[in-house]
Amino acid sequence: MSPSRRRSPAQPDALPLAQALTALTQRLSEGLAEGHAELLELVTPTTAELLHHWFGAEAVAARGNLNFHTGQRQALLNTVVAHEVLGAPSLPALYGRLELPAPLDLRPTHPKYCLKMATGTGKTWVLQALLVWQLLNKTDALTDGRDDPRFTRRFLVVAPGLIVYERLLDAFCGKRLPGSPTGARDFASADLARYAELFLPEARREAALAFVRHNVCRKEEIGLKTTGNGVLALCNWHALAEGEDSAPEDDTHAPEAPAHEVAQAVLPVAPGRATGNSLEVLDRRYARGNVLEHLASLPDLLVFNDEAHHIHELRREGEATEVEWQKSLTRIAAGKGRRFVQIDFSATPYNDVGSGKHKRKVFFSHIVTDFDLKSAMRAGLVKSLVLDRRQEVGALPLTFKAERDDDGNPCLSSGQRTMLRAGLHKLRKLEADFARVETERRPKMLVVCEDTRVTPLVGQFLTVEGGLRDDEVMSVDSGKKAELGEKEWAQVRERLFDVDRRAAPRVIVSVLMLREGFDVNNICVIVPLRASAAQILLEQTIGRGLRLMWREPEYDELKRENRERIAQGQEPGNLLDILSVIEHPAFQSFYDDLMDDGLAGVSSDDSDATASTGDLMPVGLRPGFEAFDFAIPFIVQEADEHLHHAPLDIQTLPPFAGRTLAELQTLLGKGDRFISQDLQSGTLFGDYRVDGEVMSVSGYNDYLARLTRRIGQALGQPLPKGNKVASRVALPYLQLHTAELTGWLDDYIWQRLFATEFNPLADENWRVLLLQPVLDHLTKVFALALAEAVRAEPVGQTDVRERRLSEVTRLLVRESASVAVSKCIYSRLPYPTHSGGLERRFIHWAQADAAVLAFCKLSETRHTFARLRYVREDGMGAFYSPDFLVRTAQAIYWVETKAQQQLRHPDVVRKQAAALAWCERVNALPPEMRSELPWHYVLLGEDTAQAGQAQGGRLAQVLEAERLRPRPQAEHQGALW
């Protein structure tokens, strides 16, 4: 791309609703991570609990990489604000409450929202999170005896076709069990079960998962299956349509029907197989009518429409028409008012209007959030797009449509053949390069044809001229489905959705059946043979290859460099998570728009000399690695070990700082509900809720009990089940007599919390303890105090398990950011390309020092067991990995290298204390349990390292001089044992 390319004129403001709602939501959610956003005061306590769990800083940090990304977060918050905070009973009312002029053609009389999210950015997770939000709120309302029309326990999830329907079954019911004759599914593989830690607070998981597991109705069960208090129905829209038993879902070619079929279509329906109207078919048609009647009879319903761009159709500008899908929804919604809610999901919620220079997009009027393809590309959440502009492709005449031979039969044009050859060339290069790094990474090519008559021609070309085997080419279209029958099609479908893990097929050929819902990760090459210039079809086609293939953190740096190069108009340096599209002139305007924003690049003939994986190279164990291996001892359990705490001196603990008690009481809100109160003890019973609360409790005693459990969870890490040594560090669970801790908490609250005597039972003062800042203070103060007061009394022998670095048999390193070494189990060690100078110097220093017998740079992503646990400054437990392990003849060292300005960071200090405590505990073991050497911890600052090297000092001497020495027990802040 030329840097001087002129940008196209900006489009007019097309999404005013989404923009206004996003601005409002961002203002209301300021401080949400810290727990003091205005939004938390405007939603129900149940929603506030969910928002704390989803977006609270503490919860987000605890889950690591398992969190909602920016686009998902905005979609969830915008929907909550629109539906719960603004509470508009209809779409026109929502425009009014945001003080926006409503479009003239708005007809819905119910709440209606469209979430515009790019393909591959996790729309299904947002759908399930919103379902959880509705389910928990409705459950709590029913428990309280309230009728809140905003929430429901009745859901309908509608897909445009069978491919998306199958994906939804996978998400809600789990993957199909291989070989099961009944099509049984493994619920443990369902999204809500696998990622329950993200979707649901722990106390809510069992009930919510039980609801999903027992209330799902497949399309053939709707209205027939008996469920509990609620329903979760899944279907494709054809199950809602009145009329034909089946409808073409995907393909553009519909040959003219023979005369006898036309006659049968208009004659009265009569049973009998000869007429194509068997009793089974008639029964299914009757049942379909019952499905609509059943859904229409429900008192409330929330409908999630997946890939909802199919719902709407614009024949000409200003005149909207409803398709059958929307007509069915309109019938179901009749009479429900605001108790019918429609939430649409689509990456392309618009219609193409006009033609030629006057062609433009008309977006749906109910879009409430916008996370488009460009935003997803900038965030690295989808593959980067690169156009293959080979010389022969650039010279193609515009013959991308299949031709006809002398007999009138279709045949591939020369342009189509050239594009297929270019795609195969790219695919083979990717296969060869990827295999050198990861043998199980199998790139695939997708060919999208113009109609079903062309797919067999493409398959024949790929096998005859392309040299592929028959099993390496898979053709998928609705005609194929009709030929095979349901049982055979189920096998094809299973093979299709498992292509990421299979060597074959290598190429998938389809018309439009796979334009959505085909959610695999390994599509790396797309050949669009369609001649249609409809942009929505192009976006849907490209969407099939956008999902990330290389998701591990070790590849992030290479992918980030690619995005930077593309933004600067350069070719990418590698093809990791690059989607190569064989360029088609009909879509040039779409490509130009992305390139103008620095989001799409080009690939020329010169790219053949560039490795698809850049300078990434695998490094395995060297011959004789045993001499340089490290055996890390982990104390699984000490026989009859007793952990106890010295009594806490409440008066030495710091009081709450910041707001005064009077200021805190103003944060509680108004209109609190009281259920009952024991006049003798003053203890509150029943459900007691206040605005701004962190947890729902039934009284002060219940609060103390929950706070005790919370602090215990912050300090403890359960052991793995059975005798298996965990893949991460296994630490003894911190035992504490809960009654004793509860007593200390009670004394502290009465005597010390607010630096004066505080009676939590007088005038309901205890309610301030529910506020997030107070709860955080209590957790932090007691977690740190208890960690410092821990005492251990081991009795008998200790059970020690060893984990060896050589368990990780291979690392992936960049040749340009790694150093060849000889005293390590690997032949090369990596260092960060950004701010990695200190680590690179350390590797050279260790390699040059004869006193260093062995060393290794630890990989956070591979050596996951070589981690130490510590207590963060906020009182929560966390893990971290030191940078190096070094062995000399005298000792073994954990080494953490740090820039000078970071040495006194509070968390760095706590890591030191935890590592020192670990070393002391291990050094108390018999020598044969710790490689016959003592273990030490070194925090090596940049100034110390530079001074040592400048003076010609030996690394072994510097490590011995800088190692941490044992301190008195009272100074072990941050240690967990």
N, C-alpha and C positions, 0 to 999 in steps of 0.2 A: 504494500500500500504506500502510495506517495504521501509524505507528511504534508504536502501542500494541497491535498485534496480538499475541495470546498465542501463545507457541510451543507446539508439540505436545510431548507427553512424549517424552523421549529413548528411542530403541530400545535394547534390551538388546545387550550385546556379541555381535555376530554373526560376527566374523571373528577369532577368537583366534589362529589360525595365522599370519595375515598380520601381526597386531600384534606377536606374540612374535618373529617372524622379522625384522620391520623394526627392532625395538629392538636385537636382536643385531647385525644388519648395520650399523646406524648406529654402534654401539660399535666394531665391528671396522674400520670404514672411516674412523675419525677420522684426519685427516692424509693421506688418500689423494691429495689434490691436490698436496701437497708431497712425496709419495713415501715416507712412513714410516709407513703404516698397518699395523696388526697383520694385517689381511687379506692383505697382500702376502706375508707369511711362511707363510700357511696354504694357499695355492693353488699350482698348478704354475707353473714359470717362464714357461710360455707364457701362462697366464692373467694373471700379473703384468705381462707385456709388454703385453697387451691393455688391462688396466686403466690402466696408465700412459698408453697412447695415447688411450684414451677419456676419461679423467677427470683426467689430470695437468694442473696449472695451465699449464705451458708449452705443451703441445699444444692445450689449450682456447683459450688466447689466440691462438695462431697461426692457428686455424681461424675466428676471428671469430664469426659467427652460425651457423656450421655445427657444431652440437654437440647432444648429447642434453639434453633438458630434465629438470627434477627428477623428474617421474613416470617417464620412461624410465630414468633413472639408477637409481632405486630398484628398478624391476622387474628390471633386469639384475643389480644387486648381490644382491638377495634370491634370485634363481634360482641365482646362482653359489654363494652361501653354503649354500643348502639342498642343492644337488646335489653340490658339490665339497668344501665345508668340513665340513658335517655328514655328507654321504655316506650318507644313509639309503637302504637298498635298497628301501623301499616307503613308502607314505603313512602307515600306522600307525607305522612305525619313525621317521618324521620327527616325528610328534607326540611320540613317546617321547623323542627326543633333545632336544626343546625342553621336556620335562617338562610336557606338556599332556595332559589326558585325551582320548583319541581317541574320536570318535563311534562308536557301536555298529555302524553300517551300512557301515563302511569295508571294502571287499572287495579292492581292487587289490593285487596281489602285485608291483607294479613302481613305480618312482618316478613320481609324478604331481603336476603343478603347474598351477595356474590363475592367470593374470595378469589381474586386474580393472583394466581401463583404459578411460576414457571414450572414446566415439566421437570421432574427430578428433584424438587425442593421439599418433598415430604408433605403433600396435601393430605394424604391418608392419616398421617399422625395428627394433623390439625383437626381433621374430622373426628377422630377418636377422642381427642382431648375435649372438644366441644360436647361430645356425647357424655363424657364423664362429668363435665360441668353441669349439664342439664340433669343427669341422673342423680347426682348427689344432692343438688338443690331440691329437686322434687321429693326425694326420699326424706330429707330433713323437714320439708314443709308438711308432708303427710304425718311424720312423727309428731310434729308440733300441733297438728290439727289445723294447719293453715291451707288455704286454697290460693296458690300463687299461679296465675294464668301464664306467667312467663316461662314456666318450666314444665317438663313432661317426662314420663318414663316410657313413652311410646315413640318408636323411631322407625322410619322407613329409609333405607339406603338404596338408591336407584342408580344403575349403571346403564351406559348406552348400548352395551352389547355383551356377549358371552365372555370375551377376553377380560374386560374390566370386572365383570361379575365374578369370574374365577379369582381374580386378584383380591376382591373384597372378601370372598370366602376364606382365602389364605390369611388375610389380615385379622378377621374376626373369629374364625373357627380353627385356624392352624393349617399347616400343610397336610396334603393327602398322605396317608400311610401307604408306603409302597406295597403293591400287591394285594391291597385290601379289596375284596370283591364287592363290598358295600360302599366303597368310597369314603370310609371313615377317615377322620382327620385328627391330628395330634394337637390338642388345645394348648399344650405347653409351648408350641411354636407360634401361637397367635401373638400379634403385636402387644396387646394389653397384658398378656401373661409374661412374655419375654422382657418387656420394658416397663413392668409395673412400677419399678423404682422411679421412673420418670413421670408416668401418668397419674399415679395415685399415692397419697400419703399412706403410710404403713397401716394405720388403723382403719383405713377405708378399703383396703385391697380385697380382702376376702369376700365381702358382700358385693362389691362391684364386679369382680371376676365371676362370681356365682351368677349374677344377673345376666352377664353376656353369655356365659356357657349354657345356661338353661333356657334363655328366652330368644335365642336366634331362631328365626324361621327362614328357611330357604324359599325360593320362589314358589315351589310346588306345595309348600306347607302353609302359606299365608291364608289365614281364615280357617284352617283345619287343625293346626297344632295347638294344644292346650298349653298356655304359658302362665307364669305367675303374675304378679302385679306389674304388668308392662309387657312390651314386646319389642324385639329388634328384628325387623323384617328386611331381607336382602333380595333384590330381584334386578333383572334387566328390564328396561322400559317396555319391552314387548309383552311382558306379563301383565302390564296395565292396559295395553291397547285392546280395544274392542274390534273384533273382526278376524283377520287372518290368524291362523295358528302360529305362524312364524313369519318373520319379515327379513328381508335382506339387510344386514347390518353394516356392510362395509363396501362392497364392490360397486364399481361404477357401470359395469356392463350388464344390461338386462336384455337378453335377446327376446325378440317378439314371440309371443305365445302361439302355439298351433291353434287352428280354428276350433278343434274339438275341446280344447281347454277353455277357450273363451266361452263356448256354449255352456260348458259345465258351470262356469262361474256365475252365469245369470239364471240358470235353472234352479228350481227349489232344491234345498238340501235334503238328501235322502240317505239313510244309513246304508252301509254296505261297503266292503273293501273295493269292489269294482269301480265305484264312483269316487274313491279317494276320501270317503266320509265314513270311516269306521266308527263304531261306538266309542272307541277309545279317544279318537280325535274329537268327536262331538262332546264327549265328557270333559275333555281339557278346555274346549271353548266355553262350555258352560261354567266350569270352575273359574275361568278367567273373569267372567262377569261377576262371579261371587267375590273374587279378590277385590275388585273395585267397590262393590257394595259393602264388603266388610270394612275396608279402610275408610270409606265415607261415613260409616256408622260410628266410628271411634269418636269419643268426646274431644280428644286433643291428639296432635301428631306433629312431630318434627321430621321433615323430609330433607335428607342430604342427597343432593344430585351430583354425582361424580361425572366429570367431563361434561359439564352442563351447557356447553356451547351448542349441543344438539337440541336444546329445548326451544330456542328462539330462531325465528327466520324472518328476514326482511326481504320482501319481493321488490320493493322500490322504496326510495327514501321517504320517510314520513308515514309509511303504511305498514304496520306490523301485522303478521299473521301467526297464529299459534299452531305449532305442530302437534301431532298426536300425543307426544309425551306431556306437553304442557296442558293440553285439554284434559288428560286424565287427572293431573294434579289439581286443576281447577275444579273438577267434579268432586275430588276427595276433600278439597278445602271448603266447599260450600257449606255454610252454616256454622263453621267453627270460629270465624272471626280471628282474633288475635291468638287463639289457641291452636291455630295452624301456623307453623313456622317453616319457611323454605330457605335452606342454605345451599347455595350453588358453588361448586368448585370448578374452575377452568383455567387453563393456561392461556386460552385464546377466546375470551368472552366478547367477541365482536362479530360483526357482519361486514363483508366487503360491499361497498356501495359505489356505483358508478363504474366507469371503465376508462382505460387509457390514462391520460393525464389527470382526469377528474376522479380517478379511483381513490377511495379513502376508507378508513375504518370507522364504523359506528359502534361504539362500545355500549354494553348493556347499562341501563340506568341505575341498577342496584348494586354496583361494584362498591364495596366498602373498604377494600384494602388492595394494594397494588404492589406485588413483588414480582417484577417482570424478569424476562430472560437476561436483560442487561445487568440488572442488580445481582442476579444469581451468578452470572459470569464474573463480575467484579469481586464477589465474595469468595470465589473459588468453590462454589457449591455444586457446580456442574462442569462438564468438560468444556474446554476452550474449543472454539470452532476455527478450523483451517480449511481453506478451499484448495483443492488440487488443481492448479492451473498448469497442466503439462502442455508442451508445445502442440502435440497432436490434438488435445482437447480444444485448445484455443483456436485451432484452425478448422474445427468442425462446421459444416454447414448446418443450418437449422432443421435437421431431419431427425428429431428426437422422437418422432411418432413412428409406430410400426408401419411398415409398408405392405403392399399387396403384391402377390406374384401374379402371373398371367391367368391363373385359375381363380383369382379373387381370395386366396387364402392369406392370412396375415404372416408376415415375416419380419425379423428384426432389421432395422435400418442400419446403415453404416455408422451413423452417429451413436446409436445405442450400443453397437458392438465395440466401438472404441472406448466408450465410457466403462463398459464392463471390463475390458482389458486393463484400463487404468485402475479400476477398483481392485482387481485381482493382484495387480502389481503391488499396490499399497498394502493389501492384506498379507501377502507373503513376506514382505519386508518386516511388518509388525510381528508376525508369528516368529520369524527367525530371531529378531532382536529381543523380544520379550522372553523367549525361551532361555536365553543366556542368563537372564536375571531371575525369573520365576517360571519354572517349567509348568506350573499349574495355571498360569495366566494365558488364556486363550482368546485372542481377539476374534471378532466375528464381523462379517459384512452383511448389510441389509440392502436388498434391491427392491425398490418400490416401482411396480409396473403400472401401466395405464389402465388395463382391464384384465379380466381373467383369461382371455384368449392369448395374452402375451406371456403369462407366467410359464407355461410349458416350453415356450420357445427359449426363454432365458435359461431355464434348467437344462435344456438340450445343449445350448451354446456353452454353458459352464462345464458340462461333462465332456463334450466332444472337443471343442476348441480350447477350453480352459484347463483341461487335464484333471478335473476333479472327479472323485468317485461318486456314484449315485447317492451313497449315504451321507456325503459331505454337502449335498445341496438339499434344502428342505423348502418345499413350496407350500404356502399356507394361504388359503382363501376360502370363502364360504362355499364355493363349488366343491372344493376338496372335502370340506366337512360333510356336505350332503352325500358325497360318494361313499364315505367310510362308514357312516352310521355312528351312533352314540358311543358304543363300546370301543370301537377302533379309534374314534376321534379323541376319546379320553386318553389313550396311549400317546397319540400324537401331541396332545396338549401337554401332557406330563413331560415329554421329551423337549417340547418347545420352551417351556418355562425353566428347564434345567440346563439350557445351553451354556451357561457360564461355567458349569462344572464338567461338561462333556467335550471331548475332542471333536466330535462330529454332532451336528453339522457345522461346517465352516461358513457357509453362505445360506441366508434365509431370503426367500423370494416371496413377495406378497403384493397384493394390490392395495387395499386400504384396511384390511382386517386388522393389521398390526399398527394402525396409526395411533392408538392410545391403549393404555392398559398393559402393553407389552413391556413390563418393567424388569429388564435385565441390565446388567452393568457392562457387558463386554462388547457391545456394538461400537466399533471404532471406525468403520468405513460405511458410508451410505452412498448408494448410486441411485439418484432420483431420475427414473426414466419417464416420468409423467410429463406431458407437454402442457398441462394446465398451469396457468400463472396464478391461480388462487393462492394468496399468501397464507391463508389459514391452513391449507393442506400442507404447504411447505413447512410451516412451524410445527405442525403435528408430526410430520415425517422426521424432521430433525430431532424432535423431542424424544424419539425412540432411542437415540444414541447419546443422550445428554447425561445419563446417570454415571456417577464416578466409578471407575474401575480400580484405581489405585488410591485407597482411602487411608492407608496407614500413615501416621505422622512422619515417618522417615522420608516420605516422598514429597512432603509439603514444600520444601525449599525448591526442589526442581520445578514443581508446578508453579510456584510463585514467580520464579524467574521467567517461565514461559509467558505468563500473563504480562509481565513487565516488557518483555521483548515484543509481544504482539501489540501492546499499547504504543510502542515506539515505532511501529511499522516494520519490524524485523521478523524474519522467520523464527519459529520457536526452536530452541536448542535441543529439544527432545520431543517425543510424542507420547509422554505419559499423560493420560487423561486429556488427549487431544482427539476431537472428532473430525475426521477427514471426510469432506463432502466433495464428490466429483462434480465440478462446477457445471451448472446448467444455465445458459443465458437467460432463460425465461424468469429466473429468480434474481437477476442482477441487482435490482433495486433493494431487495432484502439484504443481500450481501453488503452492498455499499453502505447501507444504514448502519450495520454493525461495525464495518471497518472505519467509518467516520468517527465512531465512538471508541476506537481502539480495542474492540472486543472480538474481532475476527482477523485472522491473518491469512497469508497465502503460502503455498508450498510449490516450489519450482522443481525442475529437473535436478538442480544442485542438491536438493534435500536428500537424494538417494545416498549421498556420501555421508550424511549425518546419521548417527546411531539413534534409533527410536527411543532408547533409554538414556540418551546423552552420554555422560562419562560415568554413569552408574555401573558398578561392577560388584559381583558377589565375591566374598572372601571367605574361604572355608578354613577348617582346622589344618594347621601345618603338620607335616610329618614330625613325629616326636613331640607333639603338643603337650604330652603328659608332664614334661619337665617344667612347663610354664603355667600349669593349671592352678587354679585357686579353689580350695574347698572351704566354703563359708559355713560355719557352724550356726545352727539355729536351735535354740533351746525350746523344745516343744512343750515339755513339762518337767518340773522338778518334783521328785517323789515327795508326796505329803508336804508340798510347799504351802505355806500360809502367808498370804498377803494381808497386812493390816495397816492401819494408819495411826500415827500419833494423834492424840486429841488436838483438835483445832482450837486456837485461841481466837475467839470471835472478835475481840477488840483489836487485833492486829490486822484484820482484813479491811481493805479500803471501802469507804461508803460510796454510794451512788453520786456521781458528779454530773453537772450539766443543769438540767431543769430542777426547779424546786418541786416539793410535793404539791403545792398549790397549782403550779403550772401543769404538772402531770395530770391532775384531776380534771383540768379543762379539756384534755384530749379524749376523755371517755365518751363524749357525745351525750345525747339526750334520749329520753324515752326508753329507758332500760326496763326489761320485764323481770319480775320476781315471781317465783312459783310458790315457795313456802319457806318458812324460817322457824327453826326450833328456838323457842323463847328462852329456854334454860341455857343452852350452850352457845346460841348465836350462830350456829352452823347453818349454812344455806343448803337447800336440797333442790333437786329438779334442774331443769335446763336454764342456766343463767347466762345471758348473752349481753355483751356491750359492744358498741362501735369501737373500732380500733384494737380489738382484742387479738391475741395471738393464738389462743387455744380456747375451746369451749369446755368449761368445767362445771361441776355441780356445787362447788363450795370451796372454802379455803383449805380444808383438809384434802380434798381432791386435787387442788392446785399443788399442795406440797408433795403429794404422791407422784404426780406427773413430773414435777420438776426434779424429784429424786431420780426417776427413771431417765429423764433427759440427760442429767449430768453423768449418770452411770454409763449411758450409751456413748457419750462424748469421750469417756476415758477407756472404754473397753473395746476389744476386737475379738469376737468369738473364734475359737479354734476350728480348723477344718473338720468335717465329719469323717469318721473312720480313722484309719491309720495313715492316710495319704498325706504326704507333705505338700502344703499348699504351694501354688505357683507364686504367691507373694509371701512376705515374711509372716510367719505364724508367731503370735505373741500371746503370753498368758493373759487371760481375761482378768481385769482388775476387780478384785472382790472387795466389797464394802458392805457392812451391815446397814441395810436401808433404814432401819429405825434410828440408828445413830446419826446417819446423814440427815434424815428428816428433822431430828432434834436440833442439829447444828443450824440447818436452814431456818427453822422456826425462831431460834434464839437470835440469829443474825438479823432477820426481818424485824423483830420487835425492838432490838437494842442498837443495831449498828447501820442498817441499810441507808437511812436518811440522816445519819449523824445525830439522831435524837430518838427518844422513845417513840415508837410508832405502833399503834394498836390496829392491826388489820381488820379486827372484827367490829370496830366502832364506826358507825356511819358508813358501812360497806367500804371502808378504806382499802380493803384487800383487792379491790378492782384495779387499782393502779399497777398491781403486780402482773396483770395480764398484758400490759403494754410492752411492745417489742424492745425498746431501750432498756427497760428494767429487767426483763427476762434475760436479755443478752448479758447484762452486767452480772446477774446472779450466776448464770452458767459459767461465765469466764472466771469470775473470782473463785468459785468453789472448785472448778476443774483444775485451775492452777494450784490452788492451796492443797488439794488432795494429792496431786501429782508430786508435790514437794514433800508431803508428809508420809508417803508410802514407806512401809517397812516389810521386809521379806524374811521369813525364817525357813530356809530349805532344810529338809530332813531326808537323809538317804541319798540314793543315786539320782542323777539327772538324765532325762531322756533327750539326747541330742541327735538331730538329723543334719546331714550335710547336703548342700546344693553346690554343684561345680559349675564354673563358668563354661566349661566345655559342653554342658547340656545344650547350649546354643551353638549349633554346629556351623552356622554361617551368618555373616553380617553382610549388609549391603552398604557400600561406601562409594563416594565419588572419587575418582582418580585424582581430580584437581584439588580435592579437599581431604586428602589422606596422606599418611606417611608410611613408607615401607619400614617394617620393624623385624627384629630377629629374636627378641626375648619375650614374645607373646604367643598365645595359642593361635592367633591369627597373623597372617603375613602383612596386613596393613591395618592401621587404626585411623578412624576419621576424626575430624575436628570441625566445628561450626564454621561456615564461610563468613558469617557476620559475627564480629566480636569474639572470634575464636583464636586470636593470636596467642593468648596465654596458654591455652591447651596445646596448641601446636608446639610452642617452645618447650612445654613440659614433656611432650612425647620425645622430642629430640634430646632433651636433657637426660631422661631416663634411659634412652637407647645408648647414650655415650658413656654413662657411668657404669664402670665395671662392678661396682658394689651392688648395683640393682640386678638381682637374679631373674626377676620376672615382673611384668607389669601388664595392665590391660586398661583400656578406656571402656567404661561401662556404657552400655546402650540402654537408655530408659525404656525403649520400646521392645527390646529383645531380652535383656537381663532383668525381667520384671521381678524376679525373686531377690535380687541384690539391692534391697531397699531398707531404709531405716524408718522407724516411726517416731514421731515427735508430736508435741502439743503446740499448736499455733498460738499466736498472740491473742487470738479471739477465744481461746480455750477449747477449740475443736482439734481432734486428732487428725493427722495427715501423714503421708509418706513422702520420702524424697530419696533420690539416688545420688550418692557421691560421684565424683567424676572419674576417679581412678582407684585401682587396687595396685599396690606396690609391695614386692617381697624382697627383703635383704636377708643376709645370714642371721641377723639379730631379731627381726620383727616383720610383721605384716601391717601395712598402713592403709586405712581408708583416707583418701586425699580429696579434698574439695578445693578447687581453685576459684578465686573470687577477685573481681575488680576491687581496688582499694576502697572505693566509696561505699561498697556493699558490706564491708566486714562487720559493721556495727548495726546492721539492720536487725530489729528485734527477732524476726523469725530465723535469721542466720545464727543468732546467739542461741536460740532454743534448739536448733539443729545440732549445734556443738554439744550442748548439755546432754541431749538424747544420745548422740553418738558416743560420748564419753561414758555414759551409763551402760550402753551396750558393750563397750570394750571391757569395762570393769567386770561386768557379769560374765562375759566369755572368758576373760583371763582368770577367773576363779575356778574354771574347769580344769580337770587334769590335762597335762600337756598333750596326751595322745588324742584328745577330743578337739584340739584347736591347732592341728598341724605342727605341734611341738614348738610353736612360737607364740609370743604375746601379740595381741592386736592393739593398734593405736589409731587415733584419729588426728588428722592434720588439716587445719584450715590455712591454706597457703595464699597469702595476699600477693597481688601483682608486684608491689614494690619489693617485697622480700625475695620473690623469684628473680626479678631483674637484678637485684643487688647480688644475690648468690651466684648467678651465672656470670655477671660482670667481673666478679672477683675470682672466677675459676673454681668456685666451690663445688663440692660433689653433692648430688641430689640426696643421697642416702644420709649425709651428715646434716643437711638442712632439714630433712624430714624428722630426724631424731631430735634436733634442737627445737623444732616448732611443734612437736606433738603435744597434745593436751595432757596435763598431769591430773591425777585424781584430786578432787576438791572435797571439802566437807559436805556431808549429805544435805545440809541446808541450802547449798548453792546449786543443787542440781535442778535448776528450773527447766521445765520443758521435758524432763525425762518421764517415762511412763512406768518405770520400775525401779 
